[in-house]
Amino acid sequence: MDRPVKRRSYPSIWRLILHPLLIIFLTVTTQVGGLLYSACLILGKMMSWSTRAWLMSYLVVHSLCAFVVIPQLAPAQGKVPLPVYSGDILKPANLWMVWSNRHYVTPELYLAVLEAGRQLKTTYPELRLVYLDASFPFGKRFPILPHRSHADGRALDLSFVYMKDGQVANKSRSWTGYGDYEEALPGYTSQAKVCKEAGFKQYSLTKIFGLVKRGSLRFDSDCTKDLIFALLNQPMTDKVFLEPHLSRRLGLRHTKLRFHGCHSVRHDDHIHWAVRS
């Protein structure tokens, strides 16, 4: 009687491809997510958990670390988290930025942005500054893609100010805060076109992050101008990046207000603010 032929067991596609890709993706986007994912995966294998069980364990552990544990550990690295729920001066564009640990700054920048917000409150009492990417909590050289200069906690992206039904919306115009550009008006030079013609194809790359848009929000030029002035006038300010056509449109001139260069990406969807060390 012939013996049944044993089939050779091969590693699944999930284990060979998807696990490493997810670990890389979570590390790049959240700094610690790849490590937490790996730990939960190993524990799940040891405990013979189902796929659903260890995935749920990862989501719970990551969320607990992002909202509770890491904010307590980051000050030892010289960084503090921006407020999430408390306070009437600052708010995140979305909770993904908090869950992915992208909202950490130096204590000095934290105090400076609070002071800028307080100054604006005297004119715009309903305004809350909407922050976008800052830096990761650990280290000063870990890149926070796609940015070039956010690793050390001394840079912060802020949303422009938008209006809805005549009131300050306190929201960014896209879900991420990036990619929904305030295009150059007729008669103004489009730096995006200039850079593209010069061969810098990546200049408008952040458009891919602006897929989920809130089209009902209108750019508030007066309040945005006052916000930029408040940032420029902070003693610690090193520089503010803004698209040249917006600087001209808003009538802004300052030695610390600069064009970031075609090697970077567009800055007519947000304000890039950096302070000195």
C-alpha positions as CSV (number, residue, x, y, z in Angstrom):
1,M,0.0,0.0,0.0
2,D,1.4,3.4,-1.1
3,R,2.2,5.8,1.6
4,P,0.5,9.2,1.3
5,V,2.9,11.9,-0.1
6,K,3.6,14.6,2.4
7,R,3.2,18.1,1.1
8,R,6.1,20.4,1.9
9,S,4.9,23.4,3.9
10,Y,6.0,26.7,2.6
11,P,5.9,30.0,4.6
12,S,2.8,31.9,3.7
13,I,2.7,35.1,1.6
14,W,1.7,36.9,4.8
15,R,4.8,35.9,6.7
16,L,7.2,36.3,3.8
17,I,6.0,39.6,2.4
18,L,3.3,41.4,4.3
19,H,4.8,41.2,7.8
20,P,8.1,42.8,6.8
21,L,6.3,45.4,4.7
22,L,4.0,46.3,7.6
23,I,7.0,46.5,10.0
24,I,8.8,48.8,7.7
25,F,5.7,50.9,7.1
26,L,4.9,51.3,10.8
27,T,8.5,52.1,11.6
28,V,8.7,54.8,9.0
29,T,5.3,56.4,9.8
30,T,5.2,56.0,13.6
31,Q,8.8,55.3,14.7
32,V,7.8,52.7,17.3
33,G,5.0,50.9,15.5
34,G,7.2,48.3,13.8
35,L,8.8,47.3,17.1
36,L,5.4,47.0,18.8
37,Y,3.9,45.1,15.9
38,S,6.9,42.7,16.0
39,A,6.5,42.1,19.7
40,C,2.8,41.4,19.4
41,L,3.4,39.1,16.5
42,I,6.0,37.1,18.4
43,L,3.8,36.9,21.5
44,G,0.8,35.8,19.4
45,K,2.9,33.0,17.9
46,M,4.0,31.9,21.4
47,M,0.4,32.0,22.7
48,S,-1.1,30.4,19.6
49,W,-3.4,33.4,19.1
50,S,-5.5,33.8,16.1
51,T,-4.6,36.5,13.5
52,R,-7.5,38.6,14.7
53,A,-6.4,38.3,18.3
54,W,-2.8,39.4,17.9
55,L,-3.8,42.2,15.5
56,M,-6.3,43.5,18.1
57,S,-3.6,43.2,20.7
58,Y,-1.2,45.3,18.5
59,L,-3.9,48.1,18.0
60,V,-4.6,48.2,21.8
61,V,-0.9,48.2,22.8
62,H,0.0,50.8,20.1
63,S,-2.8,53.1,21.2
64,L,-2.0,52.7,24.9
65,C,1.7,53.6,24.1
66,A,0.8,56.5,21.9
67,F,-1.7,58.2,24.2
68,V,-0.4,57.2,27.6
69,V,3.1,55.7,27.8
70,I,5.2,57.6,25.3
71,P,4.1,61.1,26.4
72,Q,5.6,60.2,29.8
73,L,8.9,58.9,28.3
74,A,9.5,61.6,25.7
75,P,10.6,64.4,28.1
76,A,13.7,62.4,28.9
77,Q,14.6,62.8,25.2
78,G,14.1,66.5,25.3
79,K,10.7,66.5,23.7
80,V,7.1,67.1,24.8
81,P,3.8,66.2,23.1
82,L,1.5,69.0,21.8
83,P,-1.9,69.0,23.5
84,V,-4.5,66.7,22.1
85,Y,-7.8,67.3,23.9
86,S,-7.0,69.9,26.5
87,G,-6.5,73.6,26.1
88,D,-8.2,76.2,23.8
89,I,-5.1,77.3,21.8
90,L,-3.9,74.2,20.0
91,K,-5.5,71.1,18.4
92,P,-4.3,68.4,16.0
93,A,-5.6,68.2,12.5
94,N,-6.5,64.6,13.1
95,L,-5.9,61.9,15.7
96,W,-3.7,59.9,13.2
97,M,-0.9,62.4,13.9
98,V,-1.2,61.6,17.6
99,W,-1.5,57.9,17.1
100,S,1.5,57.9,14.9
101,N,3.6,59.9,17.4
102,R,4.2,62.9,15.0
103,H,3.3,65.6,17.5
104,Y,6.4,66.1,19.6
105,V,8.4,69.3,19.9
106,T,11.1,70.8,22.2
107,P,9.8,72.5,25.3
108,E,11.0,75.8,23.9
109,L,8.9,75.5,20.7
110,Y,5.9,74.4,22.8
111,L,6.1,77.6,24.9
112,A,6.6,79.7,21.8
113,V,3.6,78.3,19.9
114,L,1.4,78.8,23.0
115,E,2.5,82.4,23.2
116,A,1.8,83.0,19.6
117,G,-1.7,81.5,20.1
118,R,-2.4,83.6,23.1
119,Q,-1.5,86.8,21.2
120,L,-3.9,85.8,18.4
121,K,-6.6,85.1,21.0
122,T,-6.9,88.9,21.7
123,T,-8.1,89.5,18.1
124,Y,-9.6,86.1,17.3
125,P,-11.0,84.7,20.6
126,E,-12.6,81.7,18.8
127,L,-9.3,80.7,17.0
128,R,-7.5,77.4,17.8
129,L,-4.2,76.8,16.0
130,V,-4.4,73.5,14.0
131,Y,-1.0,71.7,14.1
132,L,0.2,69.2,11.6
133,D,3.5,67.2,11.7
134,A,6.2,68.1,14.3
135,S,8.6,65.3,15.1
136,F,8.8,61.8,16.6
137,P,9.4,61.5,20.3
138,F,12.7,59.6,20.4
139,G,16.1,60.9,19.1
140,K,17.1,63.9,17.1
141,R,18.0,62.3,13.8
142,F,15.2,59.8,13.1
143,P,13.6,61.1,9.8
144,I,9.9,61.9,9.8
145,L,9.1,61.4,6.1
146,P,8.4,63.1,3.8
147,H,9.9,66.1,5.7
148,R,13.6,67.0,5.5
149,S,14.0,69.0,8.7
150,H,11.6,67.7,11.4
151,A,13.8,65.2,13.2
152,D,15.0,67.3,16.2
153,G,11.7,68.7,17.4
154,R,12.5,72.3,16.5
155,A,10.1,72.5,13.5
156,L,6.3,72.5,13.4
157,D,3.8,72.6,10.5
158,L,0.7,74.6,11.1
159,S,-2.5,74.8,9.0
160,F,-3.6,78.0,7.4
161,V,-6.7,79.5,8.9
162,Y,-10.0,78.8,7.1
163,M,-13.5,80.1,7.5
164,K,-16.9,78.4,7.2
165,D,-20.1,80.4,7.2
166,G,-18.3,83.5,8.3
167,Q,-16.7,81.8,11.4
168,V,-13.2,80.4,12.0
169,A,-13.4,76.7,11.2
170,N,-10.5,75.5,13.3
171,K,-9.9,72.8,10.8
172,S,-7.5,72.1,8.0
173,R,-8.9,72.0,4.5
174,S,-7.8,68.5,3.8
175,W,-8.0,65.7,6.4
176,T,-4.2,65.5,6.7
177,G,-3.7,69.2,6.4
178,Y,-1.5,68.8,3.3
179,G,-2.0,68.7,-0.4
180,D,-4.9,71.1,-0.8
181,Y,-3.0,74.1,-2.2
182,E,-3.9,77.8,-2.2
183,E,-3.0,78.3,-5.9
184,A,-1.4,81.4,-7.2
185,L,-3.9,84.1,-8.3
186,P,-3.8,85.6,-11.8
187,G,-0.8,88.0,-12.1
188,Y,1.3,86.1,-9.5
189,T,4.1,83.8,-10.4
190,S,3.4,80.1,-9.8
191,Q,6.5,78.7,-8.1
192,A,5.1,75.2,-8.6
193,K,5.2,75.7,-12.3
194,V,8.7,77.3,-12.2
195,C,10.0,74.4,-10.2
196,K,8.4,71.8,-12.4
197,E,9.8,73.3,-15.5
198,A,13.2,73.3,-13.8
199,G,13.0,69.5,-13.4
200,F,11.9,69.3,-9.8
201,K,9.1,66.8,-10.3
202,Q,8.5,66.2,-6.6
203,Y,7.6,69.8,-5.8
204,S,3.8,69.1,-5.8
205,L,4.1,65.5,-4.5
206,T,2.2,66.3,-1.3
207,K,-1.0,66.6,-3.5
208,I,-1.4,62.8,-2.8
209,F,-2.1,63.6,0.9
210,G,-5.0,65.9,0.1
211,L,-7.4,63.4,-1.3
212,V,-10.0,63.9,1.5
213,K,-10.9,67.5,1.3
214,R,-13.3,69.9,2.9
215,G,-14.3,72.0,0.0
216,S,-16.6,74.3,2.0
217,L,-13.7,75.9,3.9
218,R,-12.4,79.3,2.6
219,F,-8.9,80.6,3.0
220,D,-8.9,83.4,5.6
221,S,-6.1,85.7,4.4
222,D,-6.3,88.2,7.2
223,C,-6.1,85.7,10.1
224,T,-3.5,83.6,8.3
225,K,-1.4,86.8,7.9
226,D,-1.7,87.6,11.6
227,L,-0.8,84.0,12.5
228,I,2.4,84.2,10.4
229,F,3.3,87.6,11.9
230,A,2.8,86.1,15.4
231,L,5.2,83.3,14.5
232,L,7.8,85.6,12.9
233,N,7.8,87.9,15.9
234,Q,8.6,85.1,18.4
235,P,12.1,85.7,19.7
236,M,13.1,82.1,19.1
237,T,11.9,81.9,15.5
238,D,14.7,80.9,13.1
239,K,12.6,80.8,9.9
240,V,9.2,80.4,8.4
241,F,8.7,78.8,5.0
242,L,5.9,80.0,2.7
243,E,5.2,79.9,-1.0
244,P,6.5,83.2,-2.6
245,H,3.1,84.0,-4.3
246,L,1.4,83.8,-0.8
247,S,4.0,86.0,0.8
248,R,3.4,88.6,-1.9
249,R,-0.4,88.2,-1.8
250,L,-0.5,88.7,2.0
251,G,1.9,91.6,1.9
252,L,4.4,89.8,4.1
253,R,8.1,90.9,4.2
254,H,10.5,89.7,6.9
255,T,14.1,88.5,7.1
256,K,12.9,85.2,8.7
257,L,10.3,84.6,6.0
258,R,11.9,82.5,3.3
259,F,11.4,80.5,0.2
260,H,12.3,76.8,0.8
261,G,13.7,76.1,-2.6
262,C,12.6,73.8,-5.5
263,H,14.4,70.8,-3.9
264,S,11.7,70.8,-1.2
265,V,7.9,70.6,-1.7
266,R,5.2,73.2,-1.9
267,H,4.3,75.4,1.0
268,D,1.0,76.9,-0.1
269,D,-1.0,74.4,1.9
270,H,0.7,74.9,5.3
271,I,3.1,77.0,7.3
272,H,6.5,75.5,8.2
273,W,7.9,77.1,11.3
274,A,11.3,76.4,12.8
275,V,13.0,77.8,16.0
276,R,16.6,78.1,17.1
277,S,18.1,75.6,19.5
